[in-house]
Amino acid sequence: MSDECDDRYDDVCKGEFAGIHRKLDVMDEAIRGNGKPGIQLRLDRLESSERSRSRLLWLIAGSAVTMAVRAVWQMVCGG
């Protein structure tokens, strides 16, 4: 029985496990980068860029509201 299992492993499983191992290595390299920017680093950069963009939009919106309120105030008070 053990000899039959060893033959089945060599015939079927060994190649399949090697294929799965190669695919996992490719996925790991894509995520981590292996010397070049990987998915993880690129995602961190995108998130950082989005935070900066969001802050800038809030700053612009706040400035626009402030200018609008000042213009209305000047029209109402004449000053």
N, C-alpha and C positions, 0 to 999 in steps of 0.2 A: 504494500500500500504506500509506503513512504517513497519507494522508487518511482511509483506512478505519479505522486505529487511533485517530486523533483522534476520529472520530465515535463509535466504540465506547467510548472513554474518557468522552466527554461524555454518552452515552446510559446507560451502565451503571456504570462505575467511579466517576465523580465523585460521584454520589449515595450510593453505597455507602461510599466513603471519608468523606464528610461524616457519615453515620450512625455509622460506627465512631468518628470523632473526637468526636462528641457523647457517645457512650457512655463513651469514655475520660475525657472531662471530668467526667462525672457520677461515675464511679468514683474519680477523683482527688479530687474535692470530698468524697466520702464518707470517704475515707481520711484526708485532711489536715484537713478541717473547714471551711475557708474562712470563718473568723470565728466559728465555733461548734465545740464539741468534736467532733472526728472519730473515726473508728474507732481510729486510732493512739493518740490521747490517752486515749480511754476504755479501751483495752486496758492501757495503762500504769497507769492508776488502778486497774483491777481487779487487776493483778499486785501493785501496792503494797499494796492492801488485803488480798490473800491472804497476803502476807509478814507483815503485822502480825497478822492473825488466827492464823497459824501460830505466831508467837512467843508470843502470848497463851495459846494452848492448851498449849504446852509449859510455860509458867510456871504455869498452873493445875494441870497434871498433876504437875509437880515439887513444888508446894506440897502437893497431896493425898497424894503418896507420902511426903513428909517428915512430915506430920501422922500418917499411918498408922503409920509406923515409930516415931514418938515415942510414940504411944498403946500400941503393942505393947511398947515398951521399958519404959514405966511399969507396964504390967500384969506384965511378967516380973520387973522389979527392984523393984517396989512403991514407986517413988519418984516 
